[in-house]
Amino acid sequence: MKSHEFAIVQTTTDTAEEANRLASVAIEKQLAACVQVSQITSYYRWQGQAQHDPEFLLSFKTTGAAVEPVKDYLTTQHSYDEPEIIVLPIVDGSHGYLQWMTDSVS
């Protein structure tokens, strides 16, 4: 994967409790500057069946250097058998916000 200076790492989970835990711990561990949690409905195919369920989408705003630690954190701490872990590069942003992200992630 091509490295970018900043990225958003996304995952979903099925409970508010897990979403809050994953987000809170990531902030405490300085893996992300911000984690946004949104309630969504996901339509997907799993084990040959079309399904749809309410879920919580977590968007971890982080630095490029912290992408792998965030992915490792989600891989080990997520309750799903196969959690969604998608990395979206941030190609531009306001200087102040990106500096805040840099200062907030260790």
N, C-alpha and C positions, 0 to 999 in steps of 0.2 A: 504494500500500500504506500502511496505517495504521502510523505509527511507534510503537514501544514503547521503553521505557527499556532493556530487556534482551531478548535473543533467542537462540535456538539455530538455527544454520544447518546443515542436513544435506546431505551428499552421499554417494555410494558410489563405490567403485573396485574393480577386480578383482585387485589385488595388494597384499600386505602392504607391499612396498617403497614403492609410491606412497602408500598410506595413511600410512605413517610419515613420508615426505617432506612431504606436504601438511600433516600435523599439526605436525611439528617446525618447519617454516618459519613457519607461522602463529603459533606461540608465540614464536619468535625475533623476528618482526616486530611482536609485540604486537597482532595482529589479534584474538586470542581469549585469554581467561583460561585456558581448558582445552579440550582436544579429546579426546573419548572415541572410541576405535576398537573396534568390535565386529565379530566375524565372523558373517555372516548368509548365508541363501540367498534370492535374489531371484527371484520369478516375475513375468514381464513379457511384453509383446508388443513386438517390435521388427521393423520392416520386414515386417509382415504375418505374422510367425511367433511362436507362443507358445514361450517359452524359460524356462529356469531355470538359474541359475549361482551359485556361491559368490561372495560379494562382501564388502567391508569397509565398514561404515557409520561415517561420521565425523560427530560432533556437535560443532560449534564453539560454545562458550558465550561470548557476546560482548555488547557493549553495542549499543543501538539505533543509536548514531552510527557504529559500525564495521560494521554490516550491509552497506552498499554496498561498502566496501573488501574485505570477505570475499568477497562475490559476485564482484567484479572479479578478485580473486586466484584464485578457483576457475575462473572463466571462462578466464583466460589460462594457468593452470598445470596444469589437469586434462587427462589424456590422452584422455578420451572425446570423441567427436564432439558429443554432446549430454549433458553431465553433469547429473545431478540436482542442483538447488540449490533447497532448500525452506527457508523461513524460518518458524520457529515462535515466537510471542511468549511470553515468560516473564511471566505475569501477576502472580506473587507469588513470594516466596522469603524465606529468613531474611535479616535485615538484615546480619549479618556476611558471609555468602556473597556477597550482592549488592555490598557495599562492596568485598570482595576482587576481584570481577569488575571493578568500576569502576577500582580501583587498578592492575589488571594489564593493562588495554587502553589503548593510547595513541590 
